[in-house]
Amino acid sequence: MKATANAGSNIAFIKYWGVRQDRAGNRQALNPSVSMTLGHARTTTTVAWVPGLRADDLLINGRIPGPEARERIGRVLQKVRELAGTRSFARVVSVNRLPTSAGVASSASGFCALAMAASRAAGLSCEPADLVPLAILGSGSACRSLYGGFVLWRPPENSADQSVAERPEPGRGVQGSHGNDHDPGAGIAAEAPASDSLHARVEIGGDQGKRVLVMPSLAHAVHGSPGSDHGPGMSLAEQPHAAPDTSVWSRSDGAGSGSTAAENERRKGCGEVGGVLSSADADCRITVQRERETCENAGGSPDRADAACPADDGRSTVRQLATEDDWRLADLVVMVSREHKAVSSAQGHLLAATSPLLPGRLASLEARTPQVLRAVRDLDLPALGEAMEADALSMHAVMMTSTPPLLYWEPATIAVMRKVWELRARAGLGCHFTIDAGPNVHVIAAPEEAEAVRRGLAEVPGVLEILPLETGPGPFLTDEHLF
């Protein structure tokens, strides 16, 4: 049987950089991420399971993929074989509409499309919730492309090797979850934070022996530290939260009471985080509303209660925060290089723990992630832009201070960033940049200002091309096969 899927790339506003190894030996992203799925920047992939093939037959953009890509594709196909109970090998043909490995997340769209097409061709479910574990076997960011619009990916916070997803509800409250990120490579292992631990310990191997880097745990990267000086009544970005992996919400001054055990169990299906209310059932919705009221009565932010509905039982969650119709943004991809990057993202993730700046970046997400979630909820481009620029710069600072250092930028990359600042300050245009693991720059703007921003960016020396993209839908199946 043959099937073809089309999936969009995505651009992350809060990015993840670096992986840890949980107790089951699986690599997990160090922090949650928030992204926007893109229209027009998409991958089309056709998969057919062919009896008689002696190995998987792979063709990506007209070429046989290299060893690392073949290994990642093979993981996805092997898992589909196991699920479908077949020994057949697959013929895979895939075409990207953006340059591969040029910092525009073609791997996200590619592995999302592969997961959907391979599953349909094998007669398996193509529901996004069921595809998450497959997509993430190839690329962590691929799980975000399983939904259109704006998406939150929260990795697991403890060591259980599970993949549980919630079925989407109509409207904005679509949610799901994914399996484990298995980016290839070796040399770095991290202990999963224990339920009462404030930090994760990362061991860095090498010829000179091992050293241990202590960094904020995953829970603190989102929720903050219980040892904060701040009291109730401050903004969500300033408020401390409950200790990591706890399941009972209480006031930050310790005076409030949390939910009952029964309510707590109901909340587990909600997986709430960061001020975006999207529950799986009415019981969870009622519980979160009670906690909203309790928090407001205690002088806190109403959004803080949402962050208390946990997804910290070893399961990851992927959730649609808003659809492409809720908020349309332009993404001008400023191409300053079309070269294949020398160090892949998968390899770069393994170097993150060698940077002395990594703990600071993870700690900064305590305020930055809620800011982005609120900005998406409120359709607030200035707030979104402020946070995403700071996050991109902090991620690249970690890259530049890793051992060995990674410098993806070209001279034109810096020139484009300076131009964005100039367009905001002098022309009053609402535009903001972010940069993935590569030299090319994504400039986010309101659609009505996109053309004026594009003209300004085109003046920058070294700009090869500007690709006009926008918020787009999730993946879909098509009958337009590639073979």
Buried (B, 14 or more C-beta within 10 A) or exposed (E): EBBBBBBBBBBBBBBBBBBBBBEEEBBBBBBBBBBBBBBBBBBBBBBBBBEEEEEBBBBBBEEEBEEBBBEBBBBBBEBBBEBBEBEBBBBBBBBBBBBBBBBBBBBBBBBBBBBBBBBBBBEBEBBBBBBBBBBBBBBBBBBBBBBBBBBBBBBBBBBBBBBBBBEBBEEBBBBBBBBBBBBBBEEBBBBBBBBEBBBBBBBBEEEEEEEEBEBBBBBBBBBBBBEBEBBBEBBBBBBBBBBBBBBBBBBBBEEBEBBEEEBBBBBBBBBBBBBBBBBBEEBBBEBBBBBBEBBEEBEBBBBBBBBBBBBBBBBBBBBBBBBBEBBBBBBBBBBBBEEEBEBBBBBBBBBBBBBEBBBBBBBBBBBBBBBBBBBBBEBBBEBBBBBBBBBBBBBBBBBBBBEEEBEBBBEBBBBBBEBBEEBBEEEEBBBBBBBBBBBBBBBBBBEEBBEBBBEBBEEBEBBEEBBEBBBBBBBBEEEEBBE
